[in-house]
Amino acid sequence: MKVLVITTQSSTDLRLIPDNSIDYVFVDPPFGRNLQYSELNQIWEAWLRIRTQRMHEAVMDSSCKKGVLEYSHIMRKVFSELCRVLKPGHWMSIAFHNSSNAVWMGIQEALLSAGFVVADVRTLDKERQSYKQIRQGTVKQDLVISAYRPNDGLEERFQIESATEEGVWDFVRSHLKQLPVFVSSDGHGEVIAERQNYLLFDRMVAFHVQRGVSVPLSAAEFYAGLEQRFPTRDGMYFLPNQAADYDKKRMTVRAILQLQIFVSDEASAIQWLKQQLTKKPQTAGELNPQFMQEIGAWQKNERLLELDELLEQNYLRYDGKGEMPSQIHSYLSTNFKELRNLSKDNESLRSKAKDRWYVPDPNKASDLEKLRERTLLHEFSEYRESKQKRLKVFRFEAVRAGFKKAWQERDYTTIITVAGKIPENILQEDPKLLMWYDQALTRKGEE
Ligand SMILES: C[S@@+](CC[C@H](N)C(=O)[O-])C[C@H]1O[C@@H](n2cnc3c(N)ncnc32)[C@H](O)[C@@H]1O
């Protein structure tokens, strides 16, 4: 027997609904300050004799002194209730229009801290009724966020495994299990952004941080571990049975569309370089004109990095001596007829390979990462010591690295101090900075 129930109350308190009882949640929350629903509804409310309790209304409204923090706080309560009533392993879709980045970040932060794991964000083209995966960053469009409540006893196991490598892989397995295996449109397959190593890393970190558990692996260690444990296809990671399924479906499409990366800061520049160098190991001279074209939309508060600096801190250059990296060897021998079937120590091959930059394989990336982290942390300590009240232009990656380290060391004061020097809108619009800052405030309050 199907039962339909309609109730009216604030979603911040759904005590009429038992825990773990709902199969699926669709929620269409207010988008910050777009519409003042209760005000607009005054006529109907007077007629119906039901009044909105404005205290719980999730809107930004200066007349009630509700800003983005108050809005996010209410949304967090709503999502906590929705997480409680949803069955573990089940999904929630959230319709959203991100007219403001700060509101958008507030929503994401609220979702994560309520216990959800975000698995996909797509734009919704209302006219064509189609969904498109969000490639990068934030766009001002209608969005559908898909999030799930972790299942299979992950939360319980995680309490025992927390801060261990096993806990990390347990999370990744359970996350990969939830993600779509194959997405196609117009005869082309798509790269599922969430299955890429750096997004899996971000989700894993967020999962730990939201539960107050330190993250036991660095990014490079995580990438190397992923490579060992999970089959990869087209730059994405799968569970073994998913990879078999992917292979079957991949044969039905012409090609896989690569994600287009827009360079707007250091982090996206690193991803863009990785894409270029994976396709073709090349010299800085070859890369430079393309790089210059890409950086037109560089974030104005982010220190602009030179191409050389980016290359040196993230990639490796073959100096023409010693063993040639296999990435370069295979590129040259597949793309140049005259270089085919030559051994790695052949002189003409070597001179063609010299000075080309390449992506280190995951096992070797760890040393590079340590060096880079040292540079970032050094920059971060300058920000902390700086007498400047506000940092106008700085390196976001340095602040992210510094916040991460301070958080692991429970040094919440450092996070709060440096956060105070960062322009408010930057802090509210950067999901990673906001995550550490939010956590630092909560933990500091608990001390
Ligand atoms: C974007 S609209 C949803 C529109 C709806 N999907 C429709 O098609 O009519 C957001 C709604 O959330 C309601 N709302 C705001 N705060 C709420 C809260 N704490 N609990 C439940 N609903 C709330 C607003 O009154 C508004 O009606």
PDBQT file of the ligand as one rigid body, heavy atoms in Angstrom, charges set to zero:
ROOT
HETATM    1  C1  LIG A 501      13.226  27.354  -4.233  1.00  0.00    +0.000 C 
HETATM    2  S1  LIG A 501      11.801  27.314  -3.255  1.00  0.00    +0.000 S 
HETATM    3  C2  LIG A 501      11.102  25.761  -3.590  1.00  0.00    +0.000 C 
HETATM    4  C3  LIG A 501      10.069  25.840  -4.619  1.00  0.00    +0.000 C 
HETATM    5  C4  LIG A 501       9.314  24.515  -4.831  1.00  0.00    +0.000 C 
HETATM    6  N1  LIG A 501      10.189  23.485  -5.333  1.00  0.00    +0.000 N 
HETATM    7  C5  LIG A 501       8.188  24.752  -5.816  1.00  0.00    +0.000 C 
HETATM    8  O1  LIG A 501       8.344  24.346  -6.982  1.00  0.00    +0.000 OA
HETATM    9  O2  LIG A 501       7.203  25.358  -5.413  1.00  0.00    +0.000 OA
HETATM   10  C6  LIG A 501      12.408  27.146  -1.611  1.00  0.00    +0.000 C 
HETATM   11  C7  LIG A 501      11.347  26.943  -0.541  1.00  0.00    +0.000 C 
HETATM   12  O3  LIG A 501      11.985  26.612   0.717  1.00  0.00    +0.000 OA
HETATM   13  C8  LIG A 501      11.164  27.150   1.774  1.00  0.00    +0.000 C 
HETATM   14  N2  LIG A 501      11.942  27.192   3.031  1.00  0.00    +0.000 N 
HETATM   15  C9  LIG A 501      12.777  28.164   3.516  1.00  0.00    +0.000 A 
HETATM   16  N3  LIG A 501      13.288  27.809   4.704  1.00  0.00    +0.000 NA
HETATM   17  C10 LIG A 501      12.755  26.594   5.012  1.00  0.00    +0.000 A 
HETATM   18  C11 LIG A 501      12.898  25.716   6.119  1.00  0.00    +0.000 A 
HETATM   19  N4  LIG A 501      13.681  25.993   7.154  1.00  0.00    +0.000 N 
HETATM   20  N5  LIG A 501      12.218  24.549   6.087  1.00  0.00    +0.000 NA
HETATM   21  C12 LIG A 501      11.419  24.222   5.014  1.00  0.00    +0.000 A 
HETATM   22  N6  LIG A 501      11.279  25.016   3.941  1.00  0.00    +0.000 NA
HETATM   23  C13 LIG A 501      11.923  26.198   3.938  1.00  0.00    +0.000 A 
HETATM   24  C14 LIG A 501      10.750  28.498   1.226  1.00  0.00    +0.000 C 
HETATM   25  O4  LIG A 501       9.603  28.950   1.903  1.00  0.00    +0.000 OA
HETATM   26  C15 LIG A 501      10.495  28.153  -0.253  1.00  0.00    +0.000 C 
HETATM   27  O5  LIG A 501       9.164  27.821  -0.437  1.00  0.00    +0.000 OA
ENDROOT
TORSDOF 0
